[in-house]
Amino acid sequence: MNTVESKWKLTLTVESSTSVETKALGDALTTDEPIVWNTEKSSFSFSLHESKAKDLRAMWNTRVRGLIAVDSLFQALKE
Protein backbone atom coordinates (compact mmCIF):
# COMPACT_ATOMS: atom_id res chain seq x y z
CA MET A 1 0.00 0.00 0.00
CA ASN A 2 1.45 3.36 -1.02
CA THR A 3 1.05 6.36 1.22
CA VAL A 4 1.22 9.90 -0.03
CA GLU A 5 3.24 12.20 2.15
CA SER A 6 1.74 15.63 2.75
CA LYS A 7 3.95 18.44 1.56
CA TRP A 8 1.40 21.15 2.23
CA LYS A 9 -0.45 21.95 5.44
CA LEU A 10 -2.82 24.78 6.26
CA THR A 11 -4.37 25.39 9.69
CA LEU A 12 -7.26 27.76 10.34
CA THR A 13 -8.49 28.90 13.73
CA VAL A 14 -12.07 30.20 13.80
CA GLU A 15 -13.71 32.37 16.44
CA SER A 16 -16.96 34.17 15.67
CA SER A 17 -18.58 37.06 17.51
CA THR A 18 -20.52 34.70 19.78
CA SER A 19 -19.91 31.19 21.04
CA VAL A 20 -23.23 30.07 19.50
CA GLU A 21 -22.11 31.23 16.06
CA THR A 22 -18.69 29.65 16.52
CA LYS A 23 -20.37 26.35 17.43
CA ALA A 24 -22.57 26.52 14.32
CA LEU A 25 -19.55 27.22 12.12
CA GLY A 26 -17.75 24.24 13.61
CA ASP A 27 -20.81 22.03 13.21
CA ALA A 28 -20.94 22.95 9.53
CA LEU A 29 -17.46 21.43 9.06
CA THR A 30 -17.78 18.29 11.17
CA THR A 31 -18.64 16.08 8.20
CA ASP A 32 -15.69 17.42 6.18
CA GLU A 33 -12.82 17.82 8.61
CA PRO A 34 -11.87 16.75 12.11
CA ILE A 35 -11.96 19.91 14.20
CA VAL A 36 -10.28 20.69 17.51
CA TRP A 37 -12.25 22.78 19.99
CA ASN A 38 -10.58 25.30 22.27
CA THR A 39 -13.21 25.81 24.96
CA GLU A 40 -11.19 28.48 26.76
CA LYS A 41 -11.31 30.78 23.76
CA SER A 42 -14.61 29.60 22.27
CA SER A 43 -12.84 28.73 19.05
CA PHE A 44 -11.93 25.76 16.94
CA SER A 45 -9.28 24.91 14.41
CA PHE A 46 -8.78 22.44 11.63
CA SER A 47 -5.89 21.52 9.37
CA LEU A 48 -5.77 20.51 5.76
CA HIS A 49 -2.97 18.28 4.44
CA GLU A 50 -2.35 17.76 0.75
CA SER A 51 0.55 16.61 -1.39
CA LYS A 52 -0.02 19.32 -4.02
CA ALA A 53 -0.56 23.05 -3.53
CA LYS A 54 -3.41 23.14 -6.06
CA ASP A 55 -5.24 20.40 -4.15
CA LEU A 56 -4.74 22.29 -0.89
CA ARG A 57 -6.16 25.44 -2.50
CA ALA A 58 -9.22 23.54 -3.73
CA MET A 59 -9.86 22.01 -0.31
CA TRP A 60 -9.35 25.41 1.36
CA ASN A 61 -11.82 27.08 -1.01
CA THR A 62 -14.44 24.43 -0.33
CA ARG A 63 -14.13 24.71 3.46
CA VAL A 64 -14.07 28.52 3.50
CA ARG A 65 -17.11 28.73 1.22
CA GLY A 66 -18.98 26.58 3.72
CA LEU A 67 -17.98 28.89 6.56
CA ILE A 68 -18.99 31.96 4.54
CA ALA A 69 -22.40 30.43 3.81
CA VAL A 70 -23.11 29.82 7.51
CA ASP A 71 -21.84 33.29 8.45
CA SER A 72 -24.02 34.86 5.72
CA LEU A 73 -27.04 33.05 7.15
CA PHE A 74 -26.34 34.54 10.59
CA GLN A 75 -26.04 38.02 9.08
CA ALA A 76 -29.35 37.61 7.23
CA LEU A 77 -31.09 36.43 10.41
CA LYS A 78 -29.80 39.46 12.32
CA GLU A 79 -31.33 41.88 9.81
Secondary structure as GFF3:
##gff-version 3
##sequence-region A 1 79
A	DSSP	beta_strand	8	14	.	.	.	ID=ss1
A	DSSP	alpha_helix	19	29	.	.	.	ID=ss2
A	DSSP	beta_strand	36	38	.	.	.	ID=ss3
A	DSSP	beta_strand	43	50	.	.	.	ID=ss4
A	DSSP	alpha_helix	53	78	.	.	.	ID=ss5
###
